[in-house]
Amino acid sequence: MKNIISQKSALIVVLLLLSSGVFAQRDFKRNKGGGIWRHWFVKANVGATAFFGDISTYDHDPFNKFKYESKFGYSVSAGKWINDWGGANFTFSGGKMKGIRNNYESHTDFYQYTLEAQVNLTQLYFDQDVQSVFYVYAKLGFGLIEFNAMYTNQTTGDTIHIIGKHTPFNKRVTEWVIPIGIGGVYNIDQNFAIFFDGTFNYTNTDKLDAKFSGSTDDKKDYYIYISVGLKYTFSIKDKHGSYRRPVSRRKIRWVR
């Protein structure tokens, strides 16, 4: 008797998991209401920045790079799925960077503003009408980074060079940046999702660590941002009511 009860309980759990997985899918082509207002999303994430430049030591040692040469970073985004495999978003990022080499250290704080195109690689490959519960994406963007940096000798305590608001100009340095990234998303339900993101940020400057040679930049600095976050996709609505995303691919309900 106990075995029968346990088997039924296991079956119920499996069915609930399967139903929640299907419910987490998002239908793009069958829901026509709402037009341009459909499939907007917002997301927020936190993580760590890893700096690469003149003042960096563990460029080929990921463990020690994030142990000794990483700092806290964060970002928030707002965007829209244009179709089932492609979208775009605007992202604001901020945080700090740190580099060490021998007795020298660099400390940088920054703000970043980027416009990014995003491609759902899973959807593009399988070409379905319904966005899968888990998918992998790639992104490419362009924007601006504003930063302050300080380059110091830790043995003597001397500041060798500073740029940004610490100087008499009292203004952050601004350069363009190209973020290139890849990540994975798991749709918890029709609105919420959790995601992991890794982004390589190529910057048009050799000054992120405040160490540079002469008036020409002979080496570009860059940083990597590894993060996790939460994503919310807004419900599908139009002036007559709202579409509820289907619990299966064969069923959709309209509510007045």
N, C-alpha and C positions, 0 to 999 in steps of 0.2 A: 504493500500500500504506500509506504514511504517513497519507494522508487518511482511509483506512478506519479505521486505528487511532485517529486523533484523534477521528473521529466517534463511535466506540464509547466512547472515554473520556469525551467530552462527554455522551453518553447516560447512562452510568453515574453521572456526577456529578449530572445532573438528577434521575435516579431516586432517588439518595440524599437529595437535598435535599427532594424531594417526600415521600419516606417519613418523613424526620425531621420535616417539618411536620405530617404526619398524626399521627405518634406523639406530638407535643407537645400534641395536643388532649386535653381531659379530659372523660370521660363521666360524667354526673351521674345519669341516670335508670335506667341498666341495671345498675349495680353496687349491689346491695342489702346486702351484708355490711358490718358495722362500725357501722351506725346513726349515733349522734351523734359517733363518733370520726372519721368520714370528712371529708376536705376542710378540715382545719385547716391554717393557714399561719403562717409567721413571715417578717418582712422587716426589712431594715436599710437605711438610706439616709443620705447625706451631701449637703450643699449649702450654699447661702448665704441669709442672711436680709437683707431690705431693709426698713428702718424708715421709717414715715410718721407725722409728728406736728409738734409745734411747732418742734422742732429738726431740720428736714430741708429740704434745698435742691432736690434733683433729682427731685422727685416726678413730673415729666412728661418726664424724660429717662432712660429705662431703662439706657442704656449707662453714663452717669456715676453713676447711682444704685448700680449694682453695682460700679462702680470705686471710688467714694469713700464710699458709705454702706451697705456690706454687711459682714457678718461670717460666720464659720463656724457652721453648725448641723448637728445630727444627730438621728436618731430611730430607734426600734425599735418594732415592732408585733407583736402576736399576735392572730389572728382565725380566723374560720371562714366558709366559703361555706355559706349555708343552702340555697340552690338554685343553678341554673345561672346566674342573673343577679344575685343579691343576697347580701350578707354583712355582717358587722360585725367590727370589730377595736378593741382597746385600744392606744393609742399613747403612748409616753413620748418627749418631745422635750427638747432642751436646746441651749444655744448662747449667742451674744452678739449684741448689736445696737449700731449706731453711727449717730449723726445729727450733721450739721454745719449751721450757719447763721451766716454772717458770721464773727465771731471766737469763736463758741461751739460747744461739742461736748457730746454726751451719750454715755455708755457704759452699757450694760445687759447683765447676764447673767441667764439665766432657765432654769427648768424648767417643763415643761408636761405635763399628764395629760389625755387626751381619750378619749372613747368615740365611735366614728365608724361610721355606716352607709355602705355602699359599694354602688353599682349598676353592673353591667357594661352600659354603654349599647349596645355592639355586640350582645351576647347578647339584650338586651331588644328590640332592633329586629328582629333576624333570627329570634329565637325558635327556636333549634336545641337538640337534645338534647346536643350536644357543644360545649364551650367552644372558641372559635376560637383559633388560634395567636397572633394579635395582637388585642387588644381595647382599647377606650377606656372609662374608668370615670369616675364622678363620686362625690363623697363629701360628707357633711355630718355635723358632730359637735358635741359640747358638752363642756366640761371646765374645768379650772383652770390658771392660769398663776401661778407664783411668781417674783418678780424683785427684783433690786437695781438701782438706777440712780444715776448721778452726772452732774450738770450743771455744766460748768466754763467759765471764760473762758480761752481759750488764749493771749491776749495778756498778761494779767497773771499767769496761773497760778493764779488764785483758784478755789476751789470755791464755787459759788453755792448749790447745793442737793444734798442726798443723801437717798435713801430706801432702806429695807431694812435689811440687817444692818449697814451702815456707821453707822447711827444708834444712839443709846443703847438703843433697844428690841431691837437685835440680832436682828431677825426679818425675813424676806422679806415683801414685800407680796403679797397673794393676791387675784386677781380672776378672774371667769369669762371664758371665751374661746369663740368659735364658729369652728371651722375649716371653710372651704368650698373644695373643691378639685376638680381634674380631672387626669387623667394617662393614660398609655398603657403597656401591658404586652406584652412579647413572651415567650411560653413557649418556652424553649430545649428542654426535654424535658418528661416527665410530672411532674417535680418542681421544676426550677429555672426561674426567669424573671428578666428584667431589666426595670426600669421607670423611667419619668420622671414626676415629680410636681410640680405647682404648686399651692400652697395659700395662700389669703387667710385671715388670722387676725384676726378682729374682736375687740377686747378691750374690756371694760367699764371703761375707765379712761383718764384723760388724763395718767397719771403714768409711762408707760413710759420717757420721756426725763427724768424728774425735774423737768420744767417744767410747772407747772399754776397756775391762777389761783384763789385763794381756796379755799373749802370745797366748791364745786360744780364738777363737771367739765363745762365747756361745749364740749369737743371730745374725741372719743375717738381714741386712738392705735391704730394697727394695724401689722402687718408681713406681708410676703409671704415665703414660704419656697419656693425652687426647689431641687429635689434629684434625684439619681439613686440607684438602689439595686438590691439583689438580693433575690429572694423565693423561699422554699422552701415547697412544698405537700407535706404528708405523704402517704405511700402509703395505699391503701385496704386495711384489714385487718379481720378478725373472728376469733373464737376458733378457727375451723377452719383458718385459713390466710390467704392474702392474694390479693386480686384484682390481676392485672397489667392496667394500662390497655391497651386494644387498640391494635394497630398499624394497624388499619383500623376503619371503622365497622361492618364485618360480622363481626368476629372478636373474641372475648374468651376468655381462658384462665383456668382456675381451678387453683391450685396448693395441694396439701395440705402 
